[in-house]
Each structure stands twice: as structure tokens, then as C-alpha cells.
């Protein structure tokens, strides 16, 4: 514990030996910060159309202005009182801000599992360390990419932490899954108009399956294999359809397919899924993660779509291709 407090004093708190209860006091500030973090309810985003948002000492417009929040900034919400949210705007500073100008962007909170989790300025260990969070601290996650989560901490600061050391602060039946993946698009100019095998079908017109498999293959081998390079080792029909490689399981049964795909994701393997329109037109995407929930939902499966940069969930793509066809994953 002494080691952790020393770490916090070096990186997060001004180095003062004072131990009284003012805001610069070391012991008071560390303990208050840790205890108050347990009241975190959600994360808000300032929406004032440009001007600053006042944070006041009480939940009314006649009370003292303690600080101002810039438009589009993030803030921890710890409670509410009438038309005001109780917000945290520093390591241990609280006030009240009008609900009219704060949009709640997430109520899904995470809890730190590491004894001291580094907070960095970007989503990689190459980025500068800007803080540290103690075990049990609750944080709101703004976004997650490649196993790094952008969080709000110390009231109104943002930074990045490894998702590996965060767990849900709520008990969900289906926990979050995020699989790091090299992503490709079939319309990439490097191969968009190249042919699939000896056919006259191009990647842009018919290459979603090969592109999806290239993502799975990159994960399976632990090295990047782009779609065109991958295609040169595969066999195709005259119409451009790929013959399924022997290194993959191909499942055509739709029985409990969402549950089964979720369980495969839990093993760290991404899954390619084929979907169809009523006309028979097919499309393949890669499922690479899941957003926590108590019931299994298509809207919570996170995808990489070889043919689109806007479709982000299984529900998004199934709005166009509503019928299950098959799914594929590495043996």
C-alpha cells in the first residue's frame, strides 16, 4: 500500500508533505479520491454548441462558479440533484452542472483489476504515461480499439489503458470481448480490381469472403496476410467462389449460432459469418468482439465488414443481409 501511495504521489498529486484535510493534503486527497470514485454513475459530454459550461458549488444557478468545462469535453457524473448533475472535475473536486448541457454517453463502467494501471496519452505502450489508477477504481470507457480503452479519469481527464486490466463493474451474463485484428477492405485500391484465382471476378465485386478469411488467417498465423497474397494460395471456381481451406471449420447449422459464435470469440478466435438476402445474394463479415449484455443480441456483436466502413455491428449488416448462411473459424 505504501508503494502504491508513493506512486500516486509522484505521478498524480503535487509533492507536498502536508497531511491535513485541505485539497493539497496528500493522505486526504488520495483516500478521498479512491473512496469518491466508487460513487461514479456515468460519463457525460458537454454539449453547449461552443460556449463553456459552468460548474457550481450547489445545484442552482445562483451558487458560486467553481470552474468551467469546454464544449465537447468529458466529465464524470456521480449523482444528480433536480436539474443538475453532481460532477467530478478534478482528482477530488466536485460541483454541479446543468443537465441541459450534459449528454450522458455511457453508463457502462469498468473496474481496474491491476494493482497500479498505467494511463497513457494514446492506445499503445509507446505513448507517454500520464497517470496511474489503483485496483478497484471505477472508470467510464468512451471507446475501445485493439485492446486499448479510452477512459475518463480524475474527473475530466481522458487517457488510454489496456483493456486487459478492466472488468465490468456490473455482473453481465455475456461479458465484453475485444479481439485485436488486422482489418482489410475488399475495395482497397491495391487489389480491388485484381481477379480471384483464374476467374473474372474481382475483389471489389466478389472478394468479401477472401478478404474476411485474410483477416482470420492473419490472426491464426500471428502475422499480416493481405487478401491478394492470401488468394494466391487458394483455389476458386470459375465464378470466383473460394474452396474452403482445410485449416478452417465451416458450420452451416443455424441452431443457437449466436451463442456458439460468442463462445468461439471467448477463446480468442474471430469468426467469419456469411449472410444472405432473400434474392440469394451473399456477404461475409468478420465478428471480432462483443459488447457486454445480459441477453445475447446481434447489435452487441462487433464486426469488421470488408465491404463497408460504416457497418459496425452484426445488426447493421443483417439489416441488409437478414438471413444466416454459415460461419467459419480457425481449427
C-alpha positions in Angstrom: 0.0 0.0 0.0 2.9 2.4 0.9 4.4 1.7 -2.5 1.1 2.4 -4.3 0.6 5.7 -2.4 4.2 6.7 -3.3 3.5 6.0 -7.0 0.3 8.1 -6.8 2.1 10.9 -5.1 4.8 11.1 -7.7 2.6 10.9 -10.8 -0.8 12.3 -9.8 -0.5 14.6 -6.8 1.7 17.6 -6.1 4.6 16.6 -3.9 3.6 18.1 -0.6 4.2 16.6 2.8 1.1 18.2 4.4 -1.3 15.6 5.8 -4.2 17.8 6.9 -7.6 17.9 5.2 -7.1 20.7 2.7 -7.1 19.8 -1.0 -3.3 19.7 -1.2 -3.0 17.3 1.7 -1.5 14.0 0.5 -3.3 11.5 2.7 -6.7 13.2 2.5 -6.6 13.6 -1.2 -5.5 10.0 -2.1 -8.1 8.4 0.2 -10.9 10.8 -0.8 -10.1 10.2 -4.5 -10.3 6.4 -4.1 -13.5 6.5 -2.0 -15.3 9.0 -4.1 -14.5 7.0 -7.3 -16.9 4.3 -6.0 -19.8 6.7 -6.5 -19.2 7.1 -10.2 -22.5 6.6 -12.1 -21.8 7.6 -15.7 -19.8 9.7 -18.1 -21.2 12.9 -19.6 -20.1 15.0 -22.6 -20.5 18.8 -22.6 -22.9 20.0 -25.3 -23.2 23.8 -25.3 -22.8 24.5 -29.0 -19.5 26.2 -28.3 -19.6 28.1 -25.0 -18.2 26.9 -21.7 -20.4 25.1 -19.1 -20.3 26.4 -15.5 -19.7 24.0 -12.7 -21.3 25.5 -9.5 -20.9 24.8 -5.8 -24.6 24.0 -5.4 -27.4 22.7 -7.6 -28.7 26.2 -8.6 -27.7 29.0 -10.9 -27.1 31.5 -8.1 -24.3 29.5 -6.5 -20.6 30.1 -6.9 -19.0 29.1 -10.2 -16.1 26.7 -9.3 -14.8 26.1 -12.8 -15.9 25.9 -16.4 -15.9 23.0 -18.8 -15.2 23.4 -22.5 -17.7 22.2 -25.2 -17.3 18.5 -26.2 -15.2 17.8 -23.1 -15.9 14.7 -20.9 -16.8 14.7 -17.2 -17.6 12.1 -14.5 -21.2 12.1 -13.2 -21.5 11.0 -9.6 -25.1 11.8 -8.9 -28.0 14.2 -9.6 -30.0 16.9 -7.8 -33.1 18.3 -9.6 -32.0 19.7 -12.9 -28.3 19.4 -12.1 -25.8 16.6 -12.2 -23.2 16.2 -9.5 -19.9 16.1 -11.4 -16.2 15.5 -10.6 -13.9 17.9 -12.3 -10.6 17.1 -10.7 -8.8 14.4 -8.6 -11.1 15.2 -5.6 -13.1 18.3 -6.7 -16.9 18.1 -7.0 -19.6 20.5 -8.2 -22.9 20.7 -10.1 -23.6 21.3 -13.8 -26.9 21.7 -15.6 -28.4 18.6 -17.1 -29.5 20.7 -20.1 -25.9 20.9 -21.4 -24.6 17.4 -20.4 -25.3 14.4 -22.6 -24.8 11.0 -20.8 -22.7 9.0 -23.3 -22.1 5.8 -21.2 -23.4 4.2 -18.0 -21.3 1.1 -18.6 -18.5 1.3 -16.1 -15.3 -0.8 -15.7 -13.2 -1.6 -12.7 -9.4 -1.7 -12.6 -8.0 -5.2 -11.8 -4.3 -4.3 -11.8 -2.6 -3.1 -8.6 -1.5 0.0 -10.4 -2.7 0.5 -14.0 -0.8 3.0 -16.2 -2.8 5.6 -18.1 -1.2 6.7 -21.4 -1.7 9.5 -23.8 -2.5 7.1 -26.7 -3.5 3.4 -27.3 -0.1 1.8 -27.1 2.8 1.3 -24.6 4.8 3.6 -26.8 2.7 6.6 -25.7 3.6 8.8 -22.7 2.4 7.7 -19.2 0.1 10.4 -17.9 -1.3 8.7 -14.7 -1.9 5.6 -12.7 -5.1 4.0 -11.4 -5.3 1.8 -8.3 -7.1 -1.5 -8.1 -10.8 -1.3 -7.7 -11.1 2.2 -9.3 -14.2 2.6 -11.5 -13.8 4.3 -14.9 -16.1 5.1 -17.8 -15.0 3.8 -21.1 -15.5 6.2 -24.1 -14.3 3.8 -26.8 -12.2 0.6 -27.3 -9.9 -0.3 -30.1 -7.2 -3.0 -30.5 -7.5 -4.0 -26.8 -7.0 -0.4 -25.6 -9.8 1.6 -23.9 -10.1 5.4 -23.9 -11.3 6.4 -20.5 -12.3 9.4 -18.3 -10.3 9.6 -15.1 -9.7 12.1 -12.3 -13.0 13.8 -13.1 -12.4 15.3 -16.5 -9.1 13.9 -17.9 -9.0 11.4 -20.7 -6.4 8.8 -21.4 -5.8 5.2 -22.6 -5.4 2.0 -20.6 -5.0 -1.7 -21.5 -8.5 -3.3 -21.7 -6.9 -6.5 -20.4 -6.9 -4.9 -16.9 -10.5 -3.7 -16.9 -13.5 -5.8 -15.9 -17.2 -4.9 -15.8 -18.3 -3.3 -12.6 -21.7 -4.9 -13.2 -22.4 -8.5 -13.4 -23.4 -9.3 -17.0 -24.2 -12.8 -18.3 -22.3 -12.0 -21.5 -19.0 -10.2 -20.9 -17.2 -7.9 -23.3 -14.8 -9.4 -25.8 -12.4 -7.5 -27.9 -10.1 -9.3 -30.3 -7.2 -7.4 -31.9 -7.4 -7.9 -35.6 -5.7 -6.6 -38.8 -8.5 -5.3 -40.9 -8.8 -5.2 -44.7 -11.3 -3.9 -47.2 -12.2 -5.6 -50.5 -12.3 -2.3 -52.3 -8.7 -1.4 -51.3 -7.0 0.0 -54.4 -4.1 -2.4 -54.0 -6.3 -5.3 -55.0 -9.8 -4.1 -55.8 -9.6 -4.9 -59.5 -7.4 -8.0 -59.3 -9.0 -11.3 -60.2 -9.9 -14.1 -57.8 -7.9 -17.1 -59.0 -8.5 -17.8 -62.7 -12.0 -16.3 -62.7 -13.0 -12.9 -64.0 -14.5 -11.9 -60.6 -12.6 -9.1 -58.8 -12.1 -8.4 -55.2 -14.3 -5.3 -55.4 -17.2 -7.2 -56.8 -16.9 -10.6 -55.1 -13.9 -10.6 -52.7 -15.7 -10.2 -49.3 -15.1 -13.9 -48.5 -11.4 -13.9 -49.3 -10.9 -10.6 -47.5 -12.7 -11.9 -44.4 -10.6 -15.1 -44.5 -7.4 -13.0 -44.8 -8.3 -11.3 -41.5 -8.8 -14.7 -39.9 -5.6 -16.0 -41.4 -3.6 -13.1 -40.2 -4.8 -13.8 -36.7 -4.2 -17.5 -36.9 -0.6 -17.1 -38.1 0.2 -14.1 -36.0 1.4 -12.1 -39.0 -0.3 -9.9 -41.6 -1.5 -11.7 -44.7 -3.2 -9.3 -47.1 -6.2 -10.5 -49.2 -4.4 -10.7 -52.5 -1.4 -12.6 -51.1 -3.8 -15.0 -49.4 -5.8 -15.5 -52.6 -2.7 -16.7 -54.5 -2.6 -19.8 -52.2 -6.3 -20.6 -52.6 -8.4 -22.4 -55.2 -11.5 -20.8 -56.8 -14.4 -21.8 -59.0 -14.7 -20.3 -62.5 -17.2 -17.9 -60.9 -14.8 -16.7 -58.2 -16.1 -18.7 -55.2 -13.4 -19.9 -52.9 -13.0 -23.5 -51.9 -12.9 -23.6 -48.1 -9.4 -24.2 -46.8 -8.8 -27.3 -44.7 -7.5 -25.2 -41.8 -11.0 -23.8 -41.0 -14.2 -25.2 -39.6 -17.3 -24.4 -41.8 -20.6 -24.5 -39.9 -23.9 -24.4 -41.8 -26.3 -25.1 -38.9 -28.2 -22.0 -37.6 -29.1 -23.7 -34.3 -28.0 -21.4 -31.5 -25.5 -19.8 -33.8 -25.2 -16.6 -31.9 -24.4 -18.5 -28.6 -21.9 -20.7 -30.4 -20.1 -17.7 -32.1 -19.9 -15.9 -28.7 -18.3 -19.0 -27.2 -15.7 -19.1 -30.0 -14.9 -15.5 -29.5 -14.2 -16.2 -25.9 -11.4 -18.5 -27.0 -9.7 -15.5 -28.8 -10.7 -16.6 -32.3 -12.5 -14.2 -34.7 -15.4 -15.6 -36.7 -16.3 -15.0 -40.3 -20.1 -15.2 -40.9 -21.9 -15.5 -44.2 -25.3 -13.8 -44.6 -27.8 -13.7 -47.5 -30.6 -11.6 -48.9 -33.8 -13.3 -49.9 -32.6 -13.0 -53.5 -29.7 -15.2 -52.7 -27.0 -12.5 -52.7 -24.3 -13.2 -50.1 -21.9 -11.2 -48.0 -19.2 -12.2 -45.4 -18.0 -10.1 -42.5 -15.7 -10.9 -39.5 -17.1 -10.8 -36.0 -14.3 -9.6 -33.7 -15.9 -8.8 -30.4 -18.9 -8.4 -28.2 -20.3 -5.5 -26.0 -21.4 -6.8 -22.6 -25.1 -7.5 -22.0 -27.4 -9.8 -20.1 -29.1 -11.1 -23.3 -27.4 -12.1 -26.5 -28.0 -9.5 -29.2 -26.9 -9.0 -32.8 -26.5 -5.4 -32.0 -23.8 -6.2 -29.5 -21.6 -8.3 -31.8 -18.8 -6.1 -33.2 -17.7 -6.7 -36.8 -15.2 -5.7 -39.4 -17.0 -5.5 -42.8 -14.8 -6.0 -45.9 -17.3 -4.1 -47.9 -18.3 -1.2 -45.7 -16.6 1.4 -43.4 -20.0 2.3 -41.7 -21.4 -1.0 -40.6 -20.0 -1.7 -37.1 -22.3 -4.4 -35.6 -23.9 -7.7 -36.8 -27.3 -6.0 -36.6 -26.0 -3.3 -39.0 -25.1 -5.8 -41.7 -28.1 -8.0 -41.1 -30.4 -5.1 -41.8 -29.2 -5.6 -45.5 -28.4 -9.3 -45.4 -31.0 -10.7 -42.9 -30.6 -14.4 -43.4 -28.0 -16.7 -41.8 -25.9 -18.8 -44.2 -22.8 -20.2 -42.4 -19.9 -19.3 -40.2 -16.2 -20.1 -40.3 -13.4 -20.1 -37.8 -9.9 -21.5 -37.4 -9.4 -25.1 -36.3 
